[in-house]
Each structure stands twice: as C-alpha cells, then as structure tokens.
Amino acid sequence: MIYVISYDIESDRMRTKLAKLLEGYGVRIQYSVFECSLTGQQFKKLYKEVLKLTTKDCPGSVRFYSLCKNCAERTVTIGKPIHDLIQRDQEIVVI
C-alpha cells in the first residue's frame, strides 16, 4: 500500500526528528509531505514510532493517507517532480 504522510509541526526540533524518521520509510515529495510504500507491518511500526515521537506536548498534527493501487495509478503530477520517478515492484508511481 502507498501512504502519503504529511505533517504540520510547530517545533523545529520535532519537525527535524519526524522528517528523519520518515526519510527512513519513504521519499520526501514536498517539504512536509512524504510518499511511502509500506506493508501492513511496516505501517504499524511507523505509526507507533510517529505516535511516540509526537505525543510529548507536540503542537501540530501528522496525517496518513492510504492510496489503493488503483488510486496510485491514477495520480497525476503537473510540473517537474522534485525527485526522480519512484520504482516499486516494477510499477512507476508519481505523486
């Protein structure tokens, strides 16, 4: 499953920690938006890590959007993507 994860966190320190965590799971699409191809187990692990990291009086939010294969295939990008095309399981997905 592909997940689009976005965050709006006030603390610079917390934002940096969260970005580093998410970089270990996926690709940064925009400054506070990541695209991650995760198994169910990987998603649960990431969710727990984000929850643990952000519950320490952290003003802001983290949102997880799941995209089914059909939705991911219908995603359209206008303009040049910030990163190269992402190849996953022999499929190309651009968000």
N, C-alpha and C positions, 0 to 999 in steps of 0.2 A: 504494500500500500504506500502511496505517496502522501506525505504530510507537508503542508505549508504551515510554518510556525512563525508567528510574528510577536513582537513584544513592544511595550511602551513602559519603560522603567525610568524613574527619575534619577536614581543614584548612578553616577558614572562608574563607580567600582562594581556595583551589582550588574550593570549592563555589560561591562567587560567580561566578568565571570560567566555570565549567561552566553555571550557570544562565543567565547572559547569552548564552552560545553557543546553548543550547537554545531560548531565547526567540526567537532569530532563525529557528528552524526550525519551531516549533510553539507550543502553548498549554500553560501550566502548569495541571495538573489538581489537584495537591496540592503541598506544599512541595518535595518531591524527585521528583516524577513529572510527565512531560510527554507530551503526545499530539502526534504529528507525522504529517502526510500527506506522504509523500515518494516521488519517483520513485526508481528504482534508482540513478541517477546522484547524486541528492541524498543518498541514504542513504550511498553510498560516500564522498562528500565529508564528510558529518557524522561518519561513523565515523573517518575519518582525522584530523579535527580533534580529536575527543574523545580518540583514542589519543595524539596528540601532546601534548595538554594534560595528560593524566593519567599519563603514564609517567615523570614526573620525581619518583621516590620518593614517590608519592602513595598513602598507605594508604587503602584503600576499593575500591569497585567501581562500575561502571556496567553496567546490564543493558538490552538491547534486546529487546523482544518484538514480533514482527510479527503483525498481525492480517489475515487474509484478509477480503475484502469480506463474506462470509457471517458470519464471526465478529463483525466490527464491527457488523453489522446486528442481531445477537442480544445485544449488550451492554445491560445493564440498570443503571440508576442508582437508588438508593434515597436519597431526600432531595433537597434543592435543590443542583444543581450549582454549583460555585464560580464558574463562568463561564457566559456565555450559550451557547446551542446553537451548535455549530460547523457551518458550512455548507461542504461540499466537493463540488464537481461536482454541484450540485443535490441532494445527499443530506444528511440530517441524521444525525450520529453523536454520541452522548453516551456518555462513559466516566466 
